[in-house]
Amino acid sequence: MAATVAGLLHELWAAHTTLEGLLPAERVFTGRVPIRTPMPYASITQPAGMASGQSNLHRYGQETWRVQVWCERYAEGEAIQRAVEDCFLNYNGPLDTGGVLCIGHDSSFSLQEEEPGRTVWQFVIQFSISIERPRADG
């Protein structure tokens, strides 16, 4: 079980048979993608900050996370997008820091990018992640 949201997303990806078959977890990176990584590949990032609150027993957080997939064929990207959504959406489970995490869907879209001699598709899937952790002082 992962201690971080990024670690959990990587674990879920690697354990999802369909997604792992379309885009192996070793080509999924947190943050920057290394140059010359073969397509398809993906990046997991947290583009926005966190909203938070607390009760007498728990701390609550709401985070935005984004999966960006790059590939050369639209149909391939569309299949990966569907598998990413199937893998992450409605996940509700623990973090090893004692927290509980729930994943919901914000948005998805695709872009076509022109590079010299080829077309590259970028698929963006954005998630809203709710985290509940016990208070250390509670």
C-alpha positions in Angstrom: 0.0 0.0 0.0 1.4 3.4 -1.0 2.2 6.3 1.3 1.5 8.9 -1.3 -1.2 9.6 -3.8 1.3 9.4 -6.7 2.5 6.1 -5.4 -1.0 4.7 -5.1 -1.9 5.8 -8.7 1.2 4.0 -9.9 0.3 0.8 -8.0 -3.3 0.9 -9.3 -2.0 1.3 -12.8 0.4 -1.6 -12.6 -2.3 -3.9 -11.1 -4.9 -3.1 -13.8 -4.5 -5.8 -16.4 -6.1 -3.9 -19.3 -4.3 -0.7 -18.7 -0.9 -2.5 -18.1 -1.4 -4.3 -21.5 -2.1 -1.0 -23.3 0.6 1.1 -21.6 3.0 -0.7 -19.3 3.6 1.0 -15.9 7.3 1.4 -16.6 6.4 4.1 -19.2 4.3 6.0 -16.7 6.2 8.8 -14.8 5.5 11.2 -12.0 6.2 14.6 -13.5 8.6 14.9 -16.5 8.9 12.1 -19.0 12.5 11.2 -19.9 13.6 12.2 -23.5 13.4 9.3 -26.0 10.8 7.3 -24.0 9.0 5.2 -26.6 5.3 6.0 -27.3 2.8 5.5 -25.8 3.8 7.0 -22.5 2.2 8.9 -19.7 2.8 11.4 -16.9 1.0 11.7 -13.6 1.1 15.2 -12.1 -0.7 17.4 -9.5 -1.4 20.6 -11.4 -3.2 22.4 -8.6 -3.0 22.9 -4.9 -5.0 21.3 -2.2 -8.2 22.4 -0.4 -8.3 21.3 3.2 -10.4 21.3 6.3 -10.7 19.4 9.6 -13.0 18.0 12.2 -12.3 17.0 15.8 -11.1 13.6 14.6 -10.0 14.0 10.9 -8.2 16.2 8.4 -9.8 16.4 5.0 -8.2 17.3 1.7 -9.3 17.7 -1.9 -6.6 17.4 -4.6 -6.6 17.6 -8.3 -4.4 15.0 -10.2 -3.9 14.7 -14.0 -2.9 11.8 -16.2 -1.5 12.9 -19.6 -1.0 10.2 -22.3 1.0 10.7 -25.5 0.6 8.3 -28.4 0.7 8.3 -32.2 -2.7 6.9 -32.9 -6.0 8.4 -31.8 -7.7 5.0 -31.3 -4.8 3.8 -29.1 -5.1 6.9 -26.9 -8.8 6.6 -26.6 -8.5 3.0 -25.4 -5.8 4.0 -22.9 -8.1 6.9 -21.7 -11.0 4.5 -21.1 -8.7 2.1 -19.2 -7.3 4.9 -17.1 -10.8 6.0 -16.2 -11.8 2.4 -15.4 -8.7 1.9 -13.3 -9.0 5.1 -11.1 -12.6 6.2 -11.1 -14.6 5.5 -7.9 -11.5 4.0 -6.2 -12.1 4.1 -2.5 -9.3 2.7 -0.3 -6.6 3.2 2.2 -3.2 5.0 2.2 -0.6 3.5 4.4 -0.4 6.7 6.3 -3.8 5.9 7.9 -5.8 7.9 5.4 -8.7 6.9 3.2 -8.8 8.1 -0.4 -11.7 8.4 -2.9 -11.2 9.2 -6.6 -13.7 11.0 -8.8 -13.6 12.3 -12.4 -13.2 15.9 -13.3 -12.7 16.0 -17.1 -11.1 14.4 -20.1 -10.0 15.7 -23.5 -7.6 15.1 -26.3 -5.3 17.4 -28.4 -3.5 16.8 -31.6 0.1 18.0 -31.8 2.1 18.2 -35.0 5.8 17.3 -34.7 8.2 17.1 -37.7 7.2 14.1 -39.7 4.4 12.8 -37.4 1.2 13.5 -35.5 1.1 13.0 -31.7 -2.1 12.8 -29.7 -2.2 13.9 -26.1 -5.1 12.7 -23.9 -5.6 14.4 -20.6 -7.7 12.8 -17.8 -8.2 14.9 -14.7 -9.3 13.5 -11.3 -10.5 15.0 -8.1 -9.1 13.0 -5.1 -10.6 13.3 -1.6 -8.4 12.3 1.3 -9.4 11.8 4.9 -6.7 11.3 7.5 -6.8 10.9 11.3 -5.7 14.0 13.1 -2.3 13.6 14.9 -3.5 15.9 17.7 -7.0 14.5 17.9 
